[in-house]
Amino acid sequence: MTYARTGLTAALALCATTALAQDSITVAIQLEPPNLDPTGGAAQAIDSVLYANVFEGLTRFDANGAILPALARSWDISEEGLVYTFTLADGVSFHDGTTMDAEDVKFSLDRARAEDSTNAQKGLFEGITDVTVIDPQTVQVTLAQPNGNFLFNLAWGDAVIVAPESIADIASSPIGTGPFTFADWVQGDRIELTRNADYWGAAPALESATFRFIADPTAAFAAVMAEDVDAFIGFPAPENLPQFEADPRFQVLVGNTEGETILSTNNKMPPFDNVLVRQAVAHAIDRQAIIDGAMFGLGTPIGTHFAPHNPDYVDLLGNSPYDPERAKELLAEAGFADGFTTTLKLPPPSYARRGGEIIASQLRAVGIETEISNVEWAQWIEDVFTNKDFGLSIVSHTEPMDIGIYANPDYYFQYDNPDFQTLMETLNATTDPATRSDLLKQAQTIISEDYVNGYLFELAVATVAKAEIQGLWVNQPTAAVDLTGVSWAN
């Protein structure tokens, strides 16, 4: 009888634990967002927490990168490709109870494309000439010229729909239309979300979700192993993955991202304004040594700013093979036979901190000394991205198919090539798939041959999760931890 009571107590305790686990999840990621405004901040971590969970756009990416309807349930495109008429979902409210309608779409798109816009991807909206409200459920967007990427652009986190009533506090108290509402942000530790009881679409299985921020790889390993977190997206210590794969408590998912990891180069700062110097840097880099040393083999070498899994990718690794002797020759030809010293500013991700040490050693071997600064993400955004106060940096650009950033001379690496800018204008105005493919290949070749940045590798994403969790994205077609389809197996 005593044994029966003990067994029953244990069973009840187990059931209680399981019931709790089945409607909540604790997810760890490495970086904490500097703010919570996806329409005004460049940090990937903002979308990691909020994309599809709290905020929604007119369209969205699914787990495979396909474009799906979101707040826009359907659309019509005029014959000449200039006018998009969107029909919005019925009965949609923001988390504060205000109605989401065509006026909010107009507000969001006009704000994103305004002259004083702080949107990190303002170029997505430059082709819009007018946004007209037809009725509360219908909005019309007019373009200056056809844009084959327009529906794709609207799926970015930078294009989510926001409301004028709540925009003032969006950076600290985000209010969207998504299936989860923002509950709390304990800075330096976690962000908490709760299920939106009034969500207009299919309700998620999870009642609540907590995002924890664990930057240190050793601490990440300890947290997962102790089951303090249920899943770690973008696990920062790939050397530990075999240990998790051998443990039946866990599942390990390894997928691809849109993250071109580059040695960002300030093209307007001497001596990097000299293409010979940039070419020398490219030849000084041993990509595979970086992938093996920093990522324990996870990553695909790239020779341009484009994802290798994209069918339009061109293998341009032959433009910049590892050749330190050639690098020294190029430096001498550029007038730097004795080398030079520059800054190397590294944000927190493991690929940057670990990879930076390896690259510093490789550059030193050809005469280039680097002064390494390990900076927090907010400082990187301010110093490197905004103020362009850097010589070199390392960052992974996780936005989907974002080669268009090279057409913006004010972008942080300050590449100013009118021919490339014209090419991208032509691409944006082209809808024929074969022609677009050819233009994309030309674009990749130009930036590779101009050695704009040091092209390192396409970032892989490793997820370690408890074995019972289902519905997590394997790949990351955009920088998101989409919890809308996540549940616990019964």
LINRATA-V781078 format. One record per backbone hydrogen bond with DSSP energy under -1.0 kcal/mol. NH is the residue of the N-H (numbers start at 1). CO is the residue of the C=O. If there is no record, write none. Layout:
NH;CO, NH;CO
//
This chain:
5;1, 6;2, 7;3, 8;4, 9;5, 10;6, 11;7, 12;8, 13;9, 14;10, 15;11, 16;12, 17;13, 18;14, 19;15, 20;16, 21;17, 22;18, 23;20, 25;208, 27;210, 28;231, 29;212, 36;171, 40;37, 46;43, 48;44, 49;45, 50;46, 51;47, 52;55, 54;50, 55;50, 60;68, 62;66, 65;62, 68;60, 70;58, 71;57, 72;58, 73;87, 74;87, 76;85, 78;83, 81;78, 84;141, 85;76, 86;139, 87;74, 88;137, 89;71, 94;98, 95;176, 97;94, 100;92, 102;136, 104;101, 105;101, 106;102, 107;103, 108;104, 109;105, 110;106, 111;107, 112;108, 113;109, 117;114, 122;119, 124;121, 125;122, 128;125, 129;142, 130;142, 132;140, 134;138, 135;138, 138;135, 139;86, 140;132, 141;84, 142;130, 143;82, 144;127, 150;147, 153;149, 154;150, 155;152, 156;153, 159;156, 160;157, 161;56, 170;167, 172;169, 173;169, 178;54, 180;53, 181;194, 183;192, 184;192, 186;190, 189;186, 190;186, 191;211, 192;184, 193;209, 194;181, 195;207, 196;179, 199;196, 207;23, 208;23, 209;193, 210;25, 211;191, 212;27, 213;189, 214;29, 220;216, 221;217, 222;218, 223;219, 224;220, 225;221, 226;222, 227;224, 228;223, 230;26, 231;26, 232;464, 233;28, 234;462, 235;462, 240;237, 241;238, 244;240, 245;241, 246;242, 247;244, 250;247, 251;465, 253;463, 255;461, 260;258, 260;397, 261;457, 262;395, 263;454, 264;262, 264;393, 266;391, 267;265, 267;413, 269;266, 272;269, 274;271, 278;274, 279;275, 280;276, 281;277, 282;278, 283;279, 284;280, 290;286, 291;287, 292;288, 293;289, 294;290, 295;291, 297;291, 298;295, 300;458, 302;456, 306;304, 310;307, 313;310, 316;314, 319;316, 320;317, 323;283, 327;323, 328;324, 329;325, 330;326, 331;327, 332;328, 333;329, 334;330, 335;332, 336;331, 339;336, 340;367, 342;369, 344;371, 345;392, 346;373, 353;349, 354;350, 356;352, 357;353, 358;354, 359;355, 360;356, 361;357, 362;358, 363;359, 364;360, 365;361, 366;363, 367;364, 368;363, 369;340, 371;342, 373;344, 375;346, 380;376, 381;377, 382;378, 383;379, 384;380, 385;380, 386;381, 387;382, 389;383, 390;388, 392;343, 393;264, 395;262, 397;260, 398;396, 405;402, 406;403, 407;404, 408;405, 411;408, 414;411, 421;417, 422;418, 423;419, 424;420, 425;421, 426;422, 427;423, 428;424, 429;425, 430;427, 436;432, 437;433, 438;434, 439;435, 440;436, 441;437, 442;438, 443;439, 444;440, 445;441, 446;442, 447;443, 448;444, 449;445, 450;446, 452;447, 454;263, 456;261, 457;261, 458;300, 459;259, 461;255, 463;253, 464;232, 465;251, 466;230, 467;249, 469;466, 470;487, 476;256, 480;478, 481;48, 486;483, 487;470, 489;468
//
